[in-house]
Amino acid sequence: MIDFSKRPRRIAQQRGITLGGVIEEALRRDLADRSTPSPGPPVPIFRGGSGLKPGVDVSSTRAIFDALIVKFSKYQVP
């Protein structure tokens, strides 16, 4: 098991920097490694089907909601 209290102090002493400097270097290195975004989850691709319905404004959540309510008509539009 690594003793996290002694090792960073020893590294700081060897490099002639403060303990804060060692921590800062470690954080910078870790954050730089993460700057390249990892690929996200796969996006499903739907082929075929009915597609968008005419007259539904896809930029309006209300229009999409209304279209879904009509499709699943057990709910009523308020």
C-alpha positions as CSV (number, residue, x, y, z in Angstrom):
1,M,0.0,0.0,0.0
2,I,1.2,3.5,-0.9
3,D,1.8,5.9,2.0
4,F,0.2,9.0,0.5
5,S,1.6,11.3,3.2
6,K,5.3,10.5,2.7
7,R,5.7,9.9,-1.0
8,P,4.5,13.3,-2.2
9,R,6.7,15.0,0.4
10,R,9.7,13.0,-0.8
11,I,9.0,13.9,-4.4
12,A,8.7,17.6,-3.5
13,Q,12.0,17.5,-1.7
14,Q,13.7,15.7,-4.6
15,R,12.4,18.2,-7.1
16,G,13.0,21.2,-4.8
17,I,9.3,22.3,-4.9
18,T,6.6,22.6,-2.4
19,L,4.1,19.8,-1.6
20,G,1.4,22.0,-3.2
21,G,3.6,22.1,-6.4
22,V,3.6,18.3,-6.5
23,I,-0.1,18.2,-6.2
24,E,-0.6,20.9,-8.8
25,E,1.7,19.0,-11.3
26,A,-0.3,15.8,-10.7
27,L,-3.6,17.6,-11.2
28,R,-2.4,19.3,-14.4
29,R,-1.1,16.0,-15.8
30,D,-4.4,14.2,-14.9
31,L,-6.6,17.0,-16.4
32,A,-4.5,17.2,-19.6
33,D,-4.9,13.4,-20.1
34,R,-8.7,14.0,-19.8
35,S,-8.8,16.9,-22.3
36,T,-9.3,14.5,-25.2
37,P,-12.9,13.6,-25.0
38,S,-13.8,10.0,-24.9
39,P,-16.3,8.8,-27.4
40,G,-19.8,8.9,-26.1
41,P,-22.2,6.0,-26.1
42,P,-23.4,4.7,-29.5
43,V,-26.3,6.6,-31.0
44,P,-29.0,4.3,-32.3
45,I,-29.8,4.6,-36.0
46,F,-33.3,3.9,-37.0
47,R,-33.9,2.8,-40.6
48,G,-37.3,2.8,-42.1
49,G,-40.4,3.4,-40.1
50,S,-42.8,6.3,-40.5
51,G,-40.4,9.1,-39.7
52,L,-41.6,12.6,-38.8
53,K,-45.3,13.4,-39.1
54,P,-46.2,16.3,-41.4
55,G,-47.1,19.4,-39.4
56,V,-45.1,18.6,-36.3
57,D,-42.7,21.3,-35.4
58,V,-39.7,19.5,-34.0
59,S,-38.3,22.7,-32.5
60,S,-41.4,22.8,-30.2
61,T,-41.6,20.5,-27.3
62,R,-45.3,21.3,-27.0
63,A,-45.9,20.2,-30.6
64,I,-44.0,16.9,-30.0
65,F,-45.9,16.3,-26.8
66,D,-49.2,16.9,-28.6
67,A,-48.2,14.5,-31.4
68,L,-47.3,11.8,-28.9
69,I,-50.5,12.3,-27.0
70,V,-52.4,11.8,-30.2
71,K,-50.4,8.6,-30.9
72,F,-51.0,7.2,-27.4
73,S,-54.5,8.5,-27.1
74,K,-55.2,7.2,-23.6
75,Y,-53.9,10.5,-22.4
76,Q,-55.7,13.8,-23.0
77,V,-54.0,17.1,-24.0
78,P,-54.7,19.6,-21.2
